[in-house]
Amino acid sequence: MPLYLTEADVNQLLTMPIAMDCLDEAFSAQARGEAVNTPRSRIPLSPGSYNLMSAAWHGKNVVGQKSYTASRAGVGFHVLIYSTTGEGLLAIIEANRMGQIRTGAASGLASKYMARPNSGTVAVIGSGYQGRTQLEAVATALNIDSARVYSRTKANREGFASMMTADLEIPVTAAASVEECVEGADVIIAITNSSEPVITGEHVWPGVHINAAGANGYLRRELDTAAVTKANVIATDDVAQAQIECADLMRPIEAGRLTWQQVKPLASIVGGETPGRNSDDDVTLFESQGIALEDVAVGERVYRMAVERGVGIQVP
């Protein structure tokens, strides 16, 4: 019988270090050809869309999917984990919280392999709930000593700064502008729903690492072409998905300023095939699309922990 896990169950079981360790293992497996990912497909609805994405991790004997509807009324995520050895459906997981953590974990993993090891300062553009786990993940990956946050609403950025200072036990301050936020930062996180770039070429200098995690549609951009083309190393969690969803990369490629051959899978960096950076002066960029392999990998780990601890409801 499959196990049903609620948001409360996931929150009880999953931590950022566990999620990051899980994704490190999953992308390493993908680099060895032991895991596969299928890009997201979308069915337009009125209003919103239905979204479906799937992946398999052969080394763990699991395959699975995440599906959800998205509209102005909200988003409800579910992940299904299946056995590949004849056991059938193993788990049905409510995945809003799990998705928040795994999205942050992917950026944390990219920072581990692509940012300068001595990075100490982080700039966060965007103060929503996804921004919290983005900053938490980077602070888990690197020895961060301070952070700044900017968003358009003063109360939101000040609330974010206060909350994250308490959670991470490092000073997080609210900045009055993008320029003030990013100045001198070793790592820049963009996690917005903006349709226009929030990071321009003027915000990018030698040595900085950028995690762009907010945009996954052709009409949404967080980096302009000048910012993207300053990067010496560009990675994404799935190149095929980026080719249909990542306007940050699609627009420079359409303009002839970049090629898809220059965009590397994160798995090739985690697996050691491609260096995350070649020098301290390199600009590095991770374009996070949010892929099914991340959901299946973390979902499998959450399921195993739930079985060990007797958490969840057996579904007849």
Secondary structure as UniProt FT lines:
FT   STRAND          3..5
FT   HELIX           7..13
FT   HELIX           16..31
FT   TURN            32..33
FT   STRAND          35..44
FT   STRAND          49..57
FT   HELIX           58..60
FT   STRAND          62..71
FT   TURN            72..73
FT   STRAND          74..83
FT   STRAND          89..94
FT   HELIX           96..114
FT   TURN            117..118
FT   STRAND          121..125
FT   HELIX           129..141
FT   STRAND          146..150
FT   HELIX           154..168
FT   STRAND          172..174
FT   HELIX           178..182
FT   TURN            183..184
FT   STRAND          187..190
FT   HELIX           201..203
FT   TURN            206..207
FT   STRAND          209..212
FT   TURN            218..219
FT   HELIX           225..229
FT   STRAND          233..236
FT   HELIX           239..245
FT   HELIX           247..254
FT   TURN            255..256
FT   HELIX           260..262
FT   STRAND          263..265
FT   HELIX           266..270
FT   TURN            271..272
FT   TURN            280..281
FT   STRAND          284..287
FT   HELIX           292..309
FT   STRAND          313..314
//
